[in-house]
Amino acid sequence: MKSFKAWAGAFALASAAALMPLSPAQTLQVLTAGSSAQFGPFAVAAYSLATAGGAKAFHYTVKSGSCASGSTTCYASISDTRKVNSITIPNEPGNLWVVWSTNGIWAYLSVDSTVGVRAFQAQPRATLALAALSSLPLSSTSNYLFWADNTKDTALTSAIYGAINGKAFTAANTDIRAEDALFATTNALVTLKYAQPNSNNLIGYGIQSHFKTTVATPVSFVVSGKDPFSGDTVSAPITIPVGAAPITILVNTTTGSGAASATNLRVEENNTNNASALFSGSGNCAGNLLDGVAATVALNPVLREPLSGTMNTFDFTNPRADGGNSQETGISGNNVPPGSDGNSNPLQLPCGSGHRYRAIGTGDEVGGVQSTLNGVGYAFFSYESVNTNANYKYIQLDAVDPINASYSTGSLPSCPTSSGHFNCPIAPGKSFPHLRDGSYRSWSMYRILTDSNGQAAAQKLVNQADTDVNLNIPDFVPFNPICRTSPTGADEPGLDVYRQHFIPSGQTGTADDGPQQAAVHCTLGGAHSLPFLTLGGVDPTGKNTENGGDVGGIIEGPFSATHQPTVPGPVGGRE
């Protein structure tokens, strides 16, 4: 009876909360989907905006399961209603956070970069699909440690639920440009032959994980022009730069793992591309493809799906650099549904005495490396996604450390918590020193796509993410220079490198690295200006000239405050 009374009381409180009206000021600011890499920093930023001016803020989080027929854990997903020849697009599940206060509402569905870009560029635009309000679970604490005041999750009110459920996305967070996402999608559908029969190469079979039931479905879209399904006009998105983060190479360190002694993966050292030999399988997964490992060790590479922004960035900056073989070499080409080929989908392709495996999503990739003896893989670095674990470590790339100034044991740095939330501040200008100086070759540029209606709110959120990142979870080098917060403090100079843009194969247009931004003016520590050291985004007049892909583009910079970057024009290419 006591349990029943407690449950009834909790239910009454939840019901009362669900009936609370939506304040006129609680308007939808940003509803975005995309890169899991930006999920945490943007939660921190949204909460900062929600609590501005002393406003009381609330948050709700949920981790979704599969959206396959009969699933009871498909709590939050992307709904894309386009179809061709009666072939429909399956809902794409993702983890969700929602933040709200009288300052507004922000929500983020974590999927993959390419999926987020596709959802935003679809015409009609894709929407957020939530399970019934009554069936959304409420964590007893919180699924994440993003909230500075250590508050617990709050059930969505009916007003907040109604403000986001079924609504079209206003933005997409991505770690590759829309042009690169389109190239990755077309590559998966046509070149790798994942397209379903009778789909006109518009909808693919689900690409399966070896480790879980997770799938990723290639679906066509355009950056601009006519939607390939509806024929409706699609406008090119407004692209707002966020910052840059390294992709780290991970190896399994379980007891008995020969890969545990690895220290380095060579791409251009001594004119050898061991990344290509390892991840394409051409080197028979021999252990000596990693420096420090015996040739007799059979490595087990864990690959991401070809839609993944991380996969494409890693592929073009490492295995495919200077004409090397892609990770997808020898994997598909069969145009078969999942399961009918014992090796390709899900991927379990023999490679010497080892195997090449497939993971879908960062968590699956990290877990796959962690659980596979002699496993080796890669993931973007973030404090909440790639954290300290005794069963894996990171290694160097071409003898350059991706995270620290110098390499030691490969132990991944952890982010300590303070009062129940992430608290790992870093001095301005000190994160990822070898990304900043241009010597680390494999990194992603984070961006948010939006349109003229969502631009102001998206830019405000990006600015807040750049301001907060060094103070909480320094997951990326901020694009924007940031003024010091005390007279004796240090300024954050912002990103000092960029990648040359180019027009991906099969696309048209003129490559443009983007404009120079207007300087930031500071007052603390004496009036001074911080020039933008890099290129990209929207110029001071509001013109978005940046165009083309840049995954694997040649690295330009670093630049000094007195030597500003110049736009090289249409010249560009991959490394």
RODO-2510 file (C-alpha; in nm, 4 decimals, decimal comma):
residues 575
     n   res          X          Y          Z
     1     m     0,0000     0,0000     0,0000
     2     k     0,2854     0,2328     0,0831
     3     s     0,4359     0,1690    -0,2625
     4     f     0,1012     0,2346    -0,4263
     5     k     0,0586     0,5655    -0,2411
     6     a     0,4088     0,6728    -0,3412
     7     w     0,3385     0,5841    -0,7022
     8     a     0,0033     0,7633    -0,6944
     9     g     0,1637     1,0744    -0,5509
    10     a     0,4325     1,0764    -0,8153
    11     f     0,1706     1,0214    -1,0850
    12     a    -0,0361     1,3134    -0,9555
    13     l     0,2680     1,5411    -0,9623
    14     a     0,3560     1,4315    -1,3145
    15     s    -0,0026     1,4829    -1,4267
    16     a    -0,0092     1,8297    -1,2761
    17     a     0,3166     1,9121    -1,4526
    18     a     0,1729     1,7890    -1,7814
    19     l    -0,1138     2,0354    -1,7477
    20     m     0,1099     2,3378    -1,6936
    21     p     0,0552     2,5839    -1,9796
    22     l     0,3314     2,6918    -2,2160
    23     s     0,4539     3,0381    -2,1245
    24     p     0,4343     3,2875    -2,4112
    25     a     0,8118     3,3288    -2,3769
    26     q     0,8710     2,9522    -2,4056
    27     t     0,9052     2,9508    -2,7804
    28     l     1,0995     2,6896    -2,9724
    29     q     1,4524     2,8190    -3,0256
    30     v     1,6395     2,5282    -3,1818
    31     l     1,5204     2,1779    -3,2727
    32     t     1,8187     1,9939    -3,4159
    33     a     1,9354     1,6448    -3,5066
    34     g     2,2750     1,5092    -3,5955
    35     s     2,6273     1,4499    -3,4701
    36     s     2,6679     1,2710    -3,1376
    37     a     3,0003     1,4544    -3,1047
    38     q     2,8213     1,7832    -3,0372
    39     f     2,5430     1,6395    -2,8213
    40     g     2,7121     1,7208    -2,4884
    41     p     2,8578     2,0668    -2,5543
    42     f     2,5296     2,1850    -2,7050
    43     a     2,3371     2,0578    -2,4021
    44     v     2,5667     2,2662    -2,1814
    45     a     2,5173     2,5670    -2,4089
    46     a     2,1382     2,5312    -2,4202
    47     y     2,1233     2,5104    -2,0420
    48     s     2,3353     2,8266    -2,0135
    49     l     2,0881     3,0099    -2,2374
    50     a     1,7914     2,8638    -2,0533
    51     t     1,9216     2,9793    -1,7140
    52     a     2,0292     3,3255    -1,8356
    53     g     1,8952     3,6091    -1,6247
    54     g     1,8322     3,3740    -1,3339
    55     a     1,5531     3,1838    -1,5085
    56     k     1,4588     2,8443    -1,3660
    57     a     1,5440     2,5818    -1,6282
    58     f     1,4369     2,2201    -1,6731
    59     h     1,5723     1,9304    -1,8752
    60     y     1,4555     1,5918    -1,9956
    61     t     1,6690     1,3162    -2,1487
    62     v     1,5918     0,9749    -2,2924
    63     k     1,7942     0,7047    -2,4658
    64     s     1,6051     0,5407    -2,7501
    65     g     1,6188     0,1840    -2,8720
    66     s     1,5419     0,0432    -3,2141
    67     c     1,2426     0,1678    -3,4103
    68     a     1,1855    -0,1704    -3,5753
    69     s     0,8292    -0,3009    -3,5823
    70     g     0,7133    -0,4026    -3,2373
    71     s     0,9754    -0,1998    -3,0529
    72     t     0,8699    -0,0532    -2,7198
    73     t     1,1805     0,1614    -2,6738
    74     c     1,1566     0,3848    -2,9820
    75     y     1,1114     0,6941    -2,7666
    76     a     1,2561     0,9600    -2,9979
    77     s     1,3317     0,9387    -3,3680
    78     i     1,3452     1,1149    -3,7036
    79     s     1,0348     1,0783    -3,9165
    80     d     1,0971     1,1237    -4,2908
    81     t     0,7678     1,0700    -4,4753
    82     r     0,9129     1,0576    -4,8266
    83     k     0,8828     0,7313    -5,0169
    84     v     0,9372     0,5822    -5,3610
    85     n     0,7448     0,2942    -5,5227
    86     s     0,5818     0,2176    -5,1860
    87     i     0,9250     0,1853    -5,0201
    88     t     0,9212     0,3937    -4,7036
    89     i     1,2046     0,5387    -4,4972
    90     p     1,2362     0,3799    -4,1511
    91     n     1,2391     0,6101    -3,8505
    92     e     1,5917     0,6765    -3,7258
    93     p     1,6137     0,6533    -3,3428
    94     g     1,8430     0,8688    -3,1339
    95     n     1,9149     0,9871    -2,7835
    96     l     1,7361     1,3094    -2,6918
    97     w     1,7799     1,6019    -2,4614
    98     v     1,5249     1,8799    -2,4166
    99     v     1,5960     2,2017    -2,2227
   100     w     1,3369     2,4670    -2,1438
   101     s     1,2659     2,7739    -1,9338
   102     t     1,0877     3,1020    -1,9827
   103     n     1,3795     3,1859    -2,2143
   104     g     1,2743     2,9231    -2,4674
   105     i     1,2964     2,5564    -2,5689
   106     w     1,5948     2,3715    -2,7154
   107     a     1,6054     2,0061    -2,8208
   108     y     1,8721     1,7816    -2,9770
   109     l     1,8329     1,4295    -3,1216
   110     s     2,1675     1,2515    -3,1438
   111     v     2,1950     1,0463    -3,4619
   112     d     2,4705     1,0556    -3,7241
   113     s     2,5866     1,3674    -3,9058
   114     t     2,4692     1,2468    -4,2469
   115     v     2,1305     1,1449    -4,1071
   116     g     2,0872     1,4878    -3,9502
   117     v     2,1818     1,6632    -4,2741
   118     r     1,9395     1,4440    -4,4697
   119     a     1,6589     1,5141    -4,2236
   120     f     1,7100     1,8898    -4,2493
   121     q     1,7489     1,8964    -4,6278
   122     a     1,4521     1,6665    -4,6981
   123     q     1,1536     1,8318    -4,8629
   124     p     0,9178     1,8055    -4,6894
   125     r     1,1564     1,8450    -4,3987
   126     a     1,1755     1,5570    -4,1506
   127     t     1,0206     1,5905    -3,8054
   128     l     1,0898     1,4788    -3,4496
   129     a     0,8720     1,1798    -3,3588
   130     l     0,8193     1,1083    -2,9911
   131     a     0,6440     0,8169    -2,8263
   132     a     0,3215     0,8982    -2,6435
   133     l     0,3843     1,1386    -2,3565
   134     s     0,2528     0,8838    -2,1065
   135     s     0,5045     0,6226    -2,2225
   136     l     0,8186     0,8392    -2,2122
   137     p     1,0338     0,7105    -1,9235
   138     l     1,1708     0,9470    -1,6617
   139     s     1,5167     0,8791    -1,5236
   140     s     1,5403     0,8804    -1,1445
   141     t     1,8482     1,1029    -1,1750
   142     s     1,9675     1,2053    -1,5206
   143     n     2,1113     1,0152    -1,8140
   144     y     2,3840     1,2759    -1,8555
   145     l     2,6113     1,5028    -1,6489
   146     f     2,5607     1,8186    -1,8512
   147     w     2,3604     2,0277    -1,6061
   148     a     2,5618     2,2789    -1,4037
   149     d     2,3179     2,2806    -1,1102
   150     n     2,3081     1,8986    -1,0819
   151     t     1,9298     1,8904    -1,1164
   152     k     1,7407     1,5768    -1,2060
   153     d     1,5413     1,5274    -1,5225
   154     t     1,1863     1,6596    -1,5241
   155     a     0,8979     1,4993    -1,7097
   156     l     0,7979     1,6846    -2,0247
   157     t     0,4861     1,8905    -1,9810
   158     s     0,2140     1,8538    -2,2396
   159     a     0,2950     2,2051    -2,3614
   160     i     0,6662     2,1319    -2,4102
   161     y     0,5829     1,7944    -2,5656
   162     g     0,3456     1,9628    -2,8087
   163     a     0,6051     2,2260    -2,8972
   164     i     0,8541     1,9679    -3,0281
   165     n     0,6673     1,6483    -3,1171
   166     g     0,5902     1,6270    -3,4873
   167     k     0,7677     1,9559    -3,5541
   168     a     1,0137     2,0028    -3,8404
   169     f     1,3789     2,0329    -3,7480
   170     t     1,5127     2,3874    -3,7523
   171     a     1,8775     2,2815    -3,7730
   172     a     2,1213     1,9924    -3,8143
   173     n     2,4488     1,9435    -3,6286
   174     t     2,7157     1,7811    -3,8401
   175     d     3,0869     1,7067    -3,8452
   176     i     3,0981     1,7065    -4,2263
   177     r     2,9669     1,9635    -4,4722
   178     a     2,6375     1,8964    -4,6494
   179     e     2,8247     1,8361    -4,9760
   180     d     3,0357     1,5674    -4,8081
   181     a     2,7274     1,4107    -4,6508
   182     l     2,5686     1,3927    -4,9965
   183     f     2,8828     1,2322    -5,1394
   184     a     2,8816     0,9734    -4,8572
   185     t     2,5137     0,8946    -4,9168
   186     t     2,5465     0,8575    -5,2936
   187     n     2,8591     0,6483    -5,2447
   188     a     2,6719     0,4098    -5,0131
   189     l     2,3633     0,3854    -5,2337
   190     v     2,5229     0,3623    -5,5785
   191     t     2,8936     0,2804    -5,5613
   192     l     2,8671     0,0358    -5,2714
   193     k     2,5284    -0,0874    -5,3980
   194     y     2,3307    -0,0650    -5,0739
   195     a     2,0276     0,0704    -5,2639
   196     q     1,7146    -0,1425    -5,2467
   197     p     1,5761    -0,2746    -5,5786
   198     n     1,3009    -0,0556    -5,7269
   199     s     1,4072     0,2364    -5,5041
   200     n     1,5615     0,4367    -5,7913
   201     n     1,8802     0,4426    -5,5808
   202     l     1,7010     0,6598    -5,3245
   203     i     1,6601     0,4258    -5,0239
   204     g     1,9123     0,1669    -4,9135
   205     y     1,9119    -0,1481    -4,7093
   206     g     1,9982    -0,0981    -4,3442
   207     i     2,3727    -0,1269    -4,2833
   208     q     2,4037    -0,3495    -3,9781
   209     s     2,6324    -0,3514    -3,6777
   210     h     2,8277    -0,6679    -3,5976
   211     f     2,7922    -0,6006    -3,2257
   212     k     2,4298    -0,4901    -3,1817
   213     t     2,0979    -0,4809    -3,3673
   214     t     2,1678    -0,1220    -3,4712
   215     v     2,1329    -0,0270    -3,8379
   216     a     2,2027     0,2825    -4,0497
   217     t     1,9907     0,3418    -4,3602
   218     p     2,1219     0,5420    -4,6571
   219     v     1,8559     0,7835    -4,7904
   220     s     1,9035     1,0273    -5,0766
   221     f     1,8726     1,4076    -5,0557
   222     v     2,0126     1,7149    -5,2277
   223     v     2,2090     2,0125    -5,0989
   224     s     2,0083     2,2394    -5,3284
   225     g     1,7798     2,1966    -5,6273
   226     k     1,4924     1,9483    -5,6525
   227     d     1,4243     1,6914    -5,3826
   228     p     1,4774     1,3470    -5,5431
   229     f     1,1543     1,2132    -5,3893
   230     s     0,9035     1,4994    -5,3954
   231     g     1,0504     1,7206    -5,6673
   232     d     1,0037     2,0208    -5,4372
   233     t     1,2650     2,2957    -5,4329
   234     v     1,5399     2,2649    -5,1729
   235     s     1,7503     2,5661    -5,0746
   236     a     2,1163     2,5379    -4,9790
   237     p     2,1520     2,5526    -4,6001
   238     i     2,3176     2,8316    -4,4058
   239     t     2,6288     2,6763    -4,2521
   240     i     2,7569     2,8047    -3,9175
   241     p     3,1010     2,6797    -3,8016
   242     v     3,1287     2,5526    -3,4442
   243     g     3,4839     2,4254    -3,3979
   244     a     3,7161     2,1319    -3,4639
   245     a     3,8010     1,8080    -3,2827
   246     p     4,0480     1,5250    -3,3448
   247     i     3,9636     1,1706    -3,4458
   248     t     4,1545     0,9327    -3,2211
   249     i     4,2758     0,5812    -3,3032
   250     l     4,1844     0,3298    -3,0345
   251     v     4,3286    -0,0145    -2,9585
   252     n     4,2142    -0,2936    -2,7298
   253     t     4,4259    -0,3430    -2,4168
   254     t     4,2513    -0,6450    -2,2636
   255     t     4,4877    -0,8925    -2,0994
   256     g     4,6382    -1,1036    -2,3772
   257     s     4,5848    -0,8397    -2,6454
   258     g     4,8933    -0,8011    -2,8617
   259     a     4,7530    -0,4685    -2,9824
   260     a     4,8030    -0,3265    -2,6324
   261     s     5,1683    -0,2489    -2,7107
   262     a     5,0795    -0,0300    -3,0109
   263     t     5,2061     0,3280    -3,0065
   264     n     5,1504     0,4654    -3,3572
   265     l     4,9751     0,4219    -3,6920
   266     r     5,1707     0,5377    -3,9972
   267     v     5,0087     0,7137    -4,2924
   268     e     5,2843     0,9255    -4,4444
   269     e     5,5854     0,8263    -4,2376
   270     n     5,8519     0,6683    -4,4579
   271     n     5,6145     0,6801    -4,7575
   272     t     5,4041     0,4031    -4,6023
   273     n     5,0258     0,4068    -4,5608
   274     n     4,9611     0,1422    -4,2997
   275     a     4,6178     0,2925    -4,2313
   276     s     4,5159     0,1904    -4,5829
   277     a     4,6692    -0,1563    -4,5497
   278     l     4,5001    -0,2170    -4,2144
   279     f     4,1490    -0,0827    -4,2629
   280     s     4,1117    -0,1928    -4,6263
   281     g     4,2329    -0,5412    -4,5400
   282     s     4,5098    -0,5382    -4,8005
   283     g     4,7732    -0,5904    -4,5294
   284     n     4,5985    -0,9046    -4,3981
   285     c     4,5488    -0,7317    -4,0624
   286     a     4,9049    -0,8138    -3,9595
   287     g     5,0042    -0,6762    -3,6226
   288     n     5,3108    -0,4886    -3,7486
   289     l     5,0805    -0,2452    -3,9330
   290     l     5,0775    -0,0776    -3,5911
   291     d     5,4132     0,0373    -3,4566
   292     g     5,5126    -0,1641    -3,1524
   293     v     5,3085    -0,4758    -3,2354
   294     a     5,4463    -0,8094    -3,3553
   295     a     5,3666    -0,9221    -3,7103
   296     t     5,2208    -1,2476    -3,5749
   297     v     4,9382    -1,0653    -3,3961
   298     a     4,6093    -1,0829    -3,5903
   299     l     4,4414    -0,7428    -3,5667
   300     n     4,0635    -0,6931    -3,5826
   301     p     3,9773    -0,3514    -3,7321
   302     v     3,6386    -0,2080    -3,6334
   303     l     3,4999     0,0151    -3,9096
   304     r     3,2179     0,2681    -3,9023
   305     e     2,9375     0,2666    -4,1589
   306     p     3,0007     0,4586    -4,4856
   307     l     2,7351     0,7174    -4,3895
   308     s     2,9293     0,8196    -4,0793
   309     g     3,0895     1,1612    -4,0743
   310     t     3,3678     1,0189    -3,8583
   311     m     3,4213     0,7327    -4,1044
   312     n     3,4433     0,9651    -4,4038
   313     t     3,6803     1,2040    -4,2285
   314     f     3,9024     0,9173    -4,1135
   315     d     3,8848     0,7512    -4,4566
   316     f     3,9944     1,0559    -4,6552
   317     t     4,2551     1,1776    -4,4075
   318     n     4,4125     0,8347    -4,3583
   319     p     4,3352     0,5169    -4,5609
   320     r     4,2483     0,7067    -4,8812
   321     a     4,5153     0,9740    -4,8417
   322     d     4,7374     1,0013    -5,1492
   323     g     4,5455     0,7370    -5,3411
   324     g     4,5253     0,4675    -5,0737
   325     n     4,2461     0,2103    -5,0526
   326     s     3,9140     0,2879    -4,8833
   327     q     3,7938     0,1019    -4,5767
   328     e     3,5069    -0,0256    -4,7917
   329     t     3,7432    -0,2175    -5,0216
   330     g     3,6062    -0,5655    -5,0886
   331     i     3,3143    -0,5288    -4,8500
   332     s     3,0014    -0,4825    -5,0564
   333     g     2,9197    -0,4675    -5,4252
   334     n     2,6669    -0,7483    -5,3883
   335     n     2,3488    -0,5424    -5,3659
   336     v     2,2127    -0,7908    -5,1135
   337     p     1,9798    -0,7396    -4,8177
   338     p     2,1340    -0,7711    -4,4709
   339     g     2,2025    -1,1258    -4,3630
   340     s     2,2098    -1,2922    -4,7046
   341     d     2,5858    -1,2541    -4,7320
   342     g     2,7719    -1,4084    -4,4415
   343     n     3,0521    -1,1526    -4,4511
   344     s     2,9297    -0,8185    -4,5790
   345     n     2,6250    -0,7076    -4,3818
   346     p     2,6700    -0,7329    -4,0906
   347     l     3,0396    -0,7102    -4,1616
   348     q     3,2564    -1,0012    -4,0495
   349     l     3,5080    -1,0214    -4,3300
   350     p     3,8150    -1,2448    -4,2848
   351     c     4,1412    -1,0517    -4,2999
   352     g     4,4458    -1,2769    -4,2652
   353     s     4,3924    -1,4417    -3,9281
   354     g     4,1749    -1,1539    -3,8107
   355     h     3,8454    -0,9985    -3,9222
   356     r     3,7093    -0,6615    -4,0198
   357     y     3,3929    -0,5729    -3,8279
   358     r     3,1312    -0,2972    -3,8516
   359     a     3,0032    -0,0703    -3,5744
   360     i     2,7121     0,1732    -3,6025
   361     g     2,7571     0,4883    -3,3958
   362     t     3,0342     0,6055    -3,1665
   363     g     2,9223     0,4081    -2,8626
   364     d     2,9111     0,0889    -3,0688
   365     e     3,2554     0,1630    -3,2159
   366     v     3,4165     0,2255    -2,8786
   367     g     3,2392    -0,0766    -2,7293
   368     g     3,3468    -0,2926    -3,0239
   369     v     3,7142    -0,2037    -2,9781
   370     q     3,6834    -0,2494    -2,6038
   371     s     3,5271    -0,5973    -2,6303
   372     t     3,7296    -0,7367    -2,9231
   373     l     4,0709    -0,8877    -2,8510
   374     n     4,3278    -0,7074    -3,0676
   375     g     4,0569    -0,4674    -3,1798
   376     v     4,1568    -0,1378    -3,3404
   377     g     3,9221     0,1429    -3,4419
   378     y     3,8689     0,5165    -3,4312
   379     a     3,6323     0,7752    -3,2882
   380     f     3,6094     1,1492    -3,2410
   381     f     3,7392     1,2523    -2,9022
   382     s     3,4927     1,3763    -2,6444
   383     y     3,5036     1,3545    -2,2679
   384     e     3,1582     1,2009    -2,2408
   385     s     3,1799     0,9568    -2,5331
   386     v     3,5402     0,8333    -2,5329
   387     n     3,6293     0,8149    -2,1670
   388     t     3,8824     0,6396    -1,9474
   389     n     3,8548     0,2610    -1,9625
   390     a     4,1050    -0,0093    -1,8749
   391     n     4,0273    -0,2052    -2,1914
   392     y     4,1424     0,0428    -2,4544
   393     k     4,3782     0,3317    -2,5152
   394     y     4,4597     0,5778    -2,7918
   395     i     4,7726     0,5830    -3,0078
   396     q     4,9545     0,8391    -3,2224
   397     l     4,9051     0,9052    -3,5908
   398     d     5,2286     0,9634    -3,7853
   399     a     5,3977     1,0035    -3,4445
   400     v     5,1713     1,2980    -3,3531
   401     d     4,9542     1,2921    -3,0404
   402     p     4,5900     1,3932    -3,1075
   403     i     4,5087     1,5108    -2,7546
   404     n     4,8200     1,6111    -2,5619
   405     a     5,1437     1,7961    -2,6381
   406     s     5,3404     1,4703    -2,6095
   407     y     5,2533     1,1008    -2,6019
   408     s     5,2868     0,8893    -2,2892
   409     t     5,0835     0,5771    -2,2133
   410     g     4,7818     0,6415    -2,4344
   411     s     4,5450     0,6583    -2,1394
   412     l     4,2448     0,8657    -2,2369
   413     p     4,1984     1,1748    -2,0208
   414     s     3,8932     1,1734    -1,8002
   415     c     3,6661     1,4600    -1,7114
   416     p     3,6113     1,4835    -1,3366
   417     t     3,2675     1,5724    -1,2119
   418     s     3,1986     1,8462    -0,9637
   419     s     2,8667     1,8676    -0,7822
   420     g     2,7279     1,6062    -1,0181
   421     h     2,8212     1,7605    -1,3517
   422     f     3,1146     1,7650    -1,5913
   423     n     3,3843     2,0042    -1,4748
   424     c     3,7122     1,9783    -1,6635
   425     p     3,8102     2,3344    -1,7563
   426     i     4,1170     2,3934    -1,9678
   427     a     4,3185     2,7110    -2,0179
   428     p     4,2068     2,9094    -2,3240
   429     g     4,4071     2,8187    -2,6316
   430     k     4,5525     2,4985    -2,4793
   431     s     4,3190     2,2212    -2,5954
   432     f     4,4375     1,9815    -2,8687
   433     p     4,7697     2,1600    -2,9358
   434     h     4,8543     1,9576    -3,2478
   435     l     4,5182     2,0182    -3,4080
   436     r     4,5711     2,3885    -3,3453
   437     d     4,9202     2,3871    -3,4969
   438     g     4,8160     2,1838    -3,8021
   439     s     5,0445     1,8842    -3,7389
   440     y     4,7700     1,6333    -3,6492
   441     r     4,6159     1,5284    -3,9782
   442     s     4,2812     1,3696    -3,8823
   443     w     4,0193     1,6081    -3,7458
   444     s     3,6579     1,7055    -3,8030
   445     m     3,5117     2,0524    -3,8414
   446     y     3,1860     2,0793    -3,6469
   447     r     2,9044     2,2865    -3,7951
   448     i     2,5330     2,3506    -3,7614
   449     l     2,3085     2,3844    -4,0668
   450     t     2,0006     2,6022    -4,0588
   451     d     1,7984     2,8458    -4,2708
   452     s     1,7134     3,2147    -4,2520
   453     n     1,4289     3,1443    -4,0077
   454     g     1,6501     2,9564    -3,7639
   455     q     1,9781     3,1391    -3,8200
   456     a     1,9658     3,3852    -3,5298
   457     a     1,8760     3,1238    -3,2670
   458     a     2,1276     2,8730    -3,4061
   459     q     2,4080     3,1318    -3,4112
   460     k     2,3304     3,2291    -3,0520
   461     l     2,3511     2,8639    -2,9463
   462     v     2,6808     2,8162    -3,1327
   463     n     2,8292     3,1273    -2,9723
   464     q     2,7296     2,9949    -2,6299
   465     a     2,8785     2,6515    -2,7046
   466     d     3,2072     2,8148    -2,8051
   467     t     3,2028     3,0273    -2,4890
   468     d     3,1268     2,7320    -2,2598
   469     v     3,3426     2,4592    -2,4130
   470     n     3,6731     2,5369    -2,2390
   471     l     3,4935     2,5906    -1,9072
   472     n     3,3058     2,2592    -1,8884
   473     i     3,3870     1,9828    -2,1343
   474     p     3,6571     2,0998    -2,3793
   475     d     3,5540     1,8640    -2,6577
   476     f     3,6583     2,0894    -2,9446
   477     v     3,8666     2,3905    -3,0405
   478     p     3,6153     2,6757    -3,0712
   479     f     3,5845     2,8410    -3,4107
   480     n     3,5219     3,1804    -3,2519
   481     p     3,7869     3,3780    -3,0619
   482     i     3,6588     3,4356    -2,7070
   483     c     3,7464     3,7312    -2,4847
   484     r     3,9005     3,6631    -2,1452
   485     t     3,6612     3,6478    -1,8501
   486     s     3,8887     3,8368    -1,6067
   487     p     4,1369     4,1227    -1,6523
   488     t     4,4313     3,8903    -1,5831
   489     g     4,2913     3,5927    -1,7718
   490     a     4,3758     3,4698    -2,1209
   491     d     4,1846     3,5085    -2,4439
   492     e     4,0797     3,2063    -2,6488
   493     p     4,2287     3,2719    -2,9949
   494     g     3,9892     3,0344    -3,1703
   495     l     4,0569     2,7941    -3,4537
   496     d     4,3764     2,8692    -3,6466
   497     v     4,3506     2,6165    -3,9321
   498     y     4,1043     2,5212    -4,2019
   499     r     4,0808     2,2673    -4,4822
   500     q     4,0761     2,3628    -4,8473
   501     h     3,7327     2,3127    -5,0028
   502     f     3,6632     2,1278    -5,3266
   503     i     3,3648     2,0047    -5,5276
   504     p     3,3043     1,6349    -5,4496
   505     s     3,2769     1,3897    -5,7362
   506     g     2,9373     1,4014    -5,9068
   507     q     2,8525     1,7513    -5,7808
   508     t     2,8800     2,0908    -5,9460
   509     g     2,9660     2,4426    -5,8323
   510     t     3,2684     2,6475    -5,7322
   511     a     3,4676     2,5671    -5,4213
   512     d     3,5030     2,8476    -5,1675
   513     d     3,6739     2,8211    -4,8284
   514     g     3,4463     3,0889    -4,6867
   515     p     3,4864     3,4456    -4,5656
   516     q     3,6950     3,6111    -4,3004
   517     q     3,4849     3,6997    -3,9986
   518     a     3,4816     4,0407    -3,8327
   519     a     3,7164     4,0772    -3,5345
   520     v     3,5860     4,0296    -3,1810
   521     h     3,6338     4,3334    -2,9562
   522     c     3,7223     4,2815    -2,5895
   523     t     3,7265     4,5154    -2,2903
   524     l     3,8636     4,3156    -1,9946
   525     g     4,2391     4,3477    -1,9638
   526     g     4,2309     4,6628    -2,1693
   527     a     4,0451     4,7244    -2,4921
   528     h     4,1741     4,4968    -2,7669
   529     s     4,0529     4,3014    -3,0689
   530     l     4,0725     3,9313    -3,1485
   531     p     4,0861     3,8625    -3,5210
   532     f     3,9415     3,5412    -3,6595
   533     l     4,2383     3,3303    -3,7627
   534     t     4,0523     3,1011    -3,9992
   535     l     3,7891     3,1047    -4,2723
   536     g     3,4318     2,9813    -4,2986
   537     g     3,0657     3,0472    -4,2413
   538     v     2,8724     3,3665    -4,3049
   539     d     3,0559     3,6935    -4,3704
   540     p     2,9845     4,0129    -4,1727
   541     t     2,7221     4,1187    -4,4290
   542     g     2,5320     3,7914    -4,3862
   543     k     2,6474     3,6333    -4,7110
   544     n     2,7175     3,2581    -4,6921
   545     t     2,9856     3,2117    -4,9592
   546     e     3,1453     2,8977    -4,8153
   547     n     3,0853     2,6180    -5,0649
   548     g     3,1974     2,2666    -5,1438
   549     g     3,3192     1,9738    -4,9393
   550     d     3,6268     1,9753    -4,7176
   551     v     3,6547     1,6207    -4,5791
   552     g     4,0195     1,5357    -4,6266
   553     g     4,0903     1,8782    -4,7722
   554     i     4,4474     2,0054    -4,7547
   555     i     4,5139     2,1717    -4,4174
   556     e     4,5881     2,5453    -4,4332
   557     g     4,7451     2,7275    -4,1387
   558     p     4,8166     2,7940    -3,8653
   559     f     4,8089     3,1709    -3,9054
   560     s     4,9170     3,4478    -3,6706
   561     a     4,7269     3,7605    -3,5749
   562     t     4,9373     3,9569    -3,8219
   563     h     4,9199     3,7060    -4,1065
   564     q     4,5580     3,6509    -4,1927
   565     p     4,4450     3,3639    -4,4164
   566     t     4,3544     3,4446    -4,7736
   567     v     4,0956     3,2628    -4,9791
   568     p     4,2752     3,0456    -5,2367
   569     g     3,9712     3,0575    -5,4661
   570     p     3,8519     2,7461    -5,6451
   571     v     4,1810     2,5627    -5,5914
   572     g     4,1391     2,2769    -5,3467
   573     g     4,1521     1,9050    -5,3036
   574     r     4,1907     1,6187    -5,0636
   575     e     4,5097     1,5303    -4,8828
***
